[in-house]
Amino acid sequence: MNALIIGGITYALNDGNIRTKYGRGDDGKRTARLVLGEERDELTIVVTDSASETLARLEAAVAELRAEAERQERLANLPEVAGW
């Protein structure tokens, strides 16, 4: 039986470590993983069987998140407007 996640997962990355990990699974098959966090707080996303288009969509989503974070940083540096 395969494990299932029901309801999703929320993971606060904050400034955590991000890395890739390659190796072989228990069946000897090569694996590729995206690893977020460290040790006991680690979240691993297996991308072994993901098509390059799927990884491109992941890359685009991360670029969108980065653009929003940069926008929020610029807004945070603006002076406050009186009267609100």
N, CA, C and O of each residue as an XYZ file, in Angstrom:
336
protein
N       0.848     -1.180      0.000
C       0.000      0.000      0.000
C       0.892      1.241      0.000
O       1.911      1.278      0.690
N       0.515      2.234     -0.758
C       1.239      3.490     -0.808
C       0.684      4.449      0.227
O      -0.511      4.433      0.522
N       1.553      5.282      0.776
C       1.111      6.315      1.705
C       0.422      7.421      0.926
O       0.797      7.717     -0.209
N      -0.570      8.021      1.525
C      -1.300      9.123      0.903
C      -1.287     10.326      1.829
O      -1.358     10.191      3.051
N      -1.196     11.483      1.239
C      -1.343     12.722      1.994
C      -2.737     13.241      1.692
O      -3.077     13.474      0.532
N      -3.537     13.422      2.717
C      -4.898     13.903      2.533
C      -4.982     15.279      3.182
O      -4.700     15.436      4.370
N      -5.373     16.275      2.388
C      -5.509     17.620      2.919
C      -4.308     18.504      2.693
O      -4.342     19.692      3.017
N      -3.256     17.953      2.149
C      -2.093     18.765      1.816
C      -1.154     18.986      2.982
O      -1.411     18.549      4.103
N      -0.060     19.675      2.695
C       0.973     19.980      3.678
C       1.321     21.455      3.556
O       1.439     21.986      2.451
N       1.481     22.099      4.679
C       2.006     23.462      4.694
C       3.379     23.406      5.326
O       3.535     22.902      6.438
N       4.380     23.922      4.622
C       5.763     23.878      5.086
C       6.329     25.285      5.001
O       6.410     25.850      3.911
N       6.716     25.854      6.118
C       7.293     27.199      6.140
C       8.790     27.081      5.873
O       9.553     26.694      6.758
N       9.203     27.410      4.670
C      10.609     27.292      4.284
C      11.468     28.326      4.999
O      12.602     28.038      5.383
N      10.925     29.541      5.180
C      11.684     30.644      5.774
C      13.024     30.773      5.055
O      13.045     30.918      3.833
N      14.121     30.725      5.765
C      15.440     30.804      5.134
C      16.150     29.458      5.196
O      17.376     29.394      5.295
N      15.378     28.397      5.139
C      15.932     27.052      5.252
C      16.775     26.641      4.062
O      16.769     27.288      3.014
N      17.487     25.568      4.248
C      18.367     25.018      3.230
C      17.549     24.418      2.085
O      16.483     23.844      2.303
N      18.065     24.560      0.870
C      17.459     23.963     -0.321
C      18.583     23.278     -1.080
O      19.619     23.881     -1.360
N      18.366     22.009     -1.409
C      19.402     21.289     -2.144
C      18.781     20.173     -2.986
O      17.609     19.831     -2.833
N      19.586     19.631     -3.859
C      19.167     18.461     -4.619
C      19.932     17.261     -4.093
O      21.031     17.390     -3.554
N      19.336     16.105     -4.257
C      19.962     14.882     -3.765
C      19.722     13.787     -4.802
O      18.601     13.591     -5.270
N      20.782     13.085     -5.147
C      20.692     12.005     -6.122
C      21.192     10.721     -5.478
O      22.074     10.751     -4.620
N      20.641      9.622     -5.886
C      21.077      8.349     -5.334
C      20.304      7.211     -5.959
O      19.808      7.312     -7.081
N      20.212      6.131     -5.217
C      19.455      4.965     -5.665
C      18.464      4.575     -4.575
O      18.777      4.608     -3.385
N      17.269      4.208     -5.008
C      16.238      3.763     -4.080
C      16.480      2.344     -3.632
O      17.466      1.724     -4.031
N      15.595      1.822     -2.811
C      15.707      0.451     -2.312
C      15.695     -0.566     -3.446
O      16.256     -1.655     -3.323
N      15.046     -0.197     -4.556
C      14.955     -1.095     -5.708
C      16.137     -0.949     -6.666
O      16.172     -1.606     -7.706
N      17.110     -0.090     -6.322
C      18.272      0.112     -7.159
C      18.087      1.163     -8.243
O      19.039      1.519     -8.936
N      16.867      1.658     -8.389
C      16.575      2.667     -9.408
C      17.153      4.010     -8.981
O      17.091      4.382     -7.809
N      17.723      4.741     -9.956
C      18.258      6.081     -9.664
C      17.124      7.001     -9.231
O      16.012      6.917     -9.753
N      17.408      7.868     -8.282
C      16.409      8.817     -7.789
C      16.964     10.233     -7.835
O      18.171     10.450     -7.725
N      16.058     11.190     -8.000
C      16.397     12.611     -7.956
C      15.390     13.271     -7.028
O      14.186     13.036     -7.125
N      15.906     14.107     -6.120
C      15.043     14.715     -5.108
C      15.382     16.188     -4.922
O      16.529     16.610     -5.070
N      14.349     16.953     -4.592
C      14.499     18.328     -4.141
C      14.283     18.283     -2.642
O      13.231     17.841     -2.181
N      15.266     18.737     -1.873
C      15.211     18.618     -0.414
C      15.160     20.020      0.192
O      16.023     20.856     -0.077
N      14.148     20.264      1.006
C      13.967     21.539      1.694
C      14.181     21.317      3.180
O      13.663     20.358      3.752
N      14.947     22.204      3.807
C      15.168     22.100      5.246
C      16.323     21.180      5.596
O      17.093     20.760      4.732
N      16.424     20.880      6.864
C      17.519     20.073      7.400
C      16.996     19.012      8.355
O      16.021     19.235      9.072
N      17.632     17.894      8.360
C      17.445     16.813      9.315
C      15.983     16.550      9.668
O      15.214     16.132      8.803
N      15.585     16.784     10.910
C      14.232     16.406     11.340
C      13.140     17.267     10.727
O      11.974     16.873     10.729
N      13.496     18.438     10.202
C      12.521     19.325      9.569
C      12.585     19.252      8.047
O      12.087     20.141      7.357
N      13.185     18.213      7.537
C      13.413     18.059      6.105
C      12.143     17.627      5.373
O      11.406     16.754      5.831
N      11.913     18.252      4.239
C      10.827     17.860      3.341
C      11.468     17.491      2.015
O      12.188     18.296      1.425
N      11.213     16.285      1.547
C      11.808     15.807      0.308
C      10.727     15.626     -0.739
O       9.698     14.999     -0.487
N      10.973     16.186     -1.922
C      10.067     16.036     -3.055
C      10.800     15.204     -4.097
O      11.822     15.629     -4.634
N      10.281     14.033     -4.376
C      10.907     13.143     -5.345
C      10.487     13.582     -6.748
O       9.298     13.666     -7.056
N      11.478     13.860     -7.588
C      11.202     14.298     -8.961
C      11.744     13.300     -9.983
O      11.842     13.612    -11.170
N      12.090     12.115     -9.526
C      12.693     11.096    -10.374
C      11.911     10.872    -11.659
O      12.494     10.835    -12.743
N      10.614     10.726    -11.548
C       9.789     10.400    -12.708
C       9.078     11.615    -13.293
O       8.161     11.463    -14.100
N       9.486     12.803    -12.903
C       8.854     14.023    -13.415
C       9.418     14.362    -14.788
O      10.624     14.288    -15.022
N       8.515     14.736    -15.690
C       8.936     15.165    -17.020
C       9.629     16.519    -16.930
O       9.398     17.276    -15.987
N      10.468     16.822    -17.897
C      11.165     18.106    -17.886
C      10.171     19.265    -17.908
O      10.451     20.323    -17.345
N       9.014     19.085    -18.549
C       7.980     20.135    -18.574
C       7.431     20.375    -17.167
O       7.157     21.518    -16.801
N       7.271     19.337    -16.393
C       6.803     19.491    -15.009
C       7.814     20.284    -14.199
O       7.441     21.160    -13.419
N       9.084     19.983    -14.381
C      10.126     20.727    -13.673
C      10.192     22.168    -14.156
O      10.506     23.064    -13.373
N       9.903     22.407    -15.424
C       9.849     23.780    -15.939
C       8.704     24.549    -15.287
O       8.845     25.735    -14.989
N       7.565     23.879    -15.062
C       6.439     24.535    -14.376
C       6.804     24.843    -12.927
O       6.424     25.890    -12.404
N       7.531     23.950    -12.282
C       8.010     24.201    -10.920
C       8.944     25.405    -10.910
O       8.840     26.267    -10.037
N       9.842     25.466    -11.863
C      10.775     26.588    -11.974
C      10.021     27.902    -12.189
O      10.372     28.920    -11.591
N       8.994     27.889    -13.033
C       8.200     29.103    -13.287
C       7.447     29.536    -12.033
O       7.348     30.730    -11.751
N       6.918     28.576    -11.283
C       6.196     28.914    -10.053
C       7.145     29.538     -9.030
O       6.775     30.493     -8.346
N       8.353     29.013     -8.919
C       9.339     29.580     -7.995
C       9.737     30.981     -8.438
O       9.912     31.863     -7.598
N       9.884     31.203     -9.748
C      10.203     32.541    -10.255
C       9.090     33.529     -9.914
O       9.361     34.681     -9.574
N       7.844     33.081    -10.004
C       6.706     33.937     -9.637
C       6.748     34.281     -8.151
O       6.519     35.430     -7.771
N       7.041     33.290     -7.312
C       7.147     33.538     -5.873
C       8.280     34.511     -5.564
O       8.140     35.382     -4.706
N       9.404     34.360     -6.268
C      10.528     35.269     -6.053
C      10.158     36.694     -6.435
O      10.490     37.635     -5.713
N       9.476     36.864     -7.562
C       9.065     38.203     -8.000
C       8.140     38.844     -6.969
O       8.256     40.037     -6.688
N       7.232     38.069     -6.410
C       6.324     38.605     -5.389
C       7.085     38.975     -4.127
O       6.809     40.013     -3.526
N       8.037     38.148     -3.712
C       8.840     38.465     -2.520
C       9.638     39.748     -2.735
O       9.738     40.575     -1.829
N      10.205     39.916     -3.930
C      10.954     41.138     -4.228
C      10.033     42.354     -4.233
O      10.425     43.427     -3.774
N       8.818     42.197     -4.746
C       7.842     43.291     -4.738
C       7.488     43.678     -3.310
O       7.424     44.864     -2.986
N       7.263     42.701     -2.467
C       6.932     42.970     -1.067
C       8.096     43.667     -0.350
O       7.876     44.548      0.480
N       9.324     43.274     -0.668
C      10.489     43.927     -0.072
C      10.570     45.394     -0.495
O      10.869     46.264      0.323
N      10.301     45.667     -1.780
C      10.322     47.063     -2.250
C       9.236     47.876     -1.560
O       9.473     49.017     -1.164
N       8.042     47.296     -1.412
C       6.945     48.000     -0.745
C       7.273     48.271      0.720
O       6.924     49.326      1.249
N       7.930     47.338      1.365
C       8.277     47.506      2.777
C       9.270     48.647      2.971
O       9.335     49.227      4.055
N      10.029     48.972      1.956
C      11.027     50.042      2.057
C      10.477     51.413      1.720
O      11.185     52.409      1.865
N       9.233     51.491      1.275
C       8.619     52.783      0.973
C       8.219     53.468      2.275
O       7.878     52.798      3.250
N       8.258     54.807      2.295
C       7.820     55.517      3.508
C       6.308     55.357      3.687
O       5.554     55.253      2.719
N       5.895     55.342      4.944
C       4.470     55.243      5.246
C       3.770     56.563      4.899
O       4.350     57.643      5.006
N       2.520     56.440      4.485
C       1.739     57.620      4.128
C       0.857     57.985      5.317
O       0.136     57.136      5.841
N       0.913     59.242      5.741
C       0.114     59.701      6.877
C      -1.351     59.802      6.472
O      -1.666     60.009      5.300
N      -2.220     59.660      7.424
C      -3.643     59.869      7.183
C      -4.448     58.593      6.981
O      -5.658     58.655      6.766
N      -3.814     57.474      7.045
C      -4.567     56.222      6.879
C      -5.015     55.689      8.169
O      -5.661     54.642      8.213
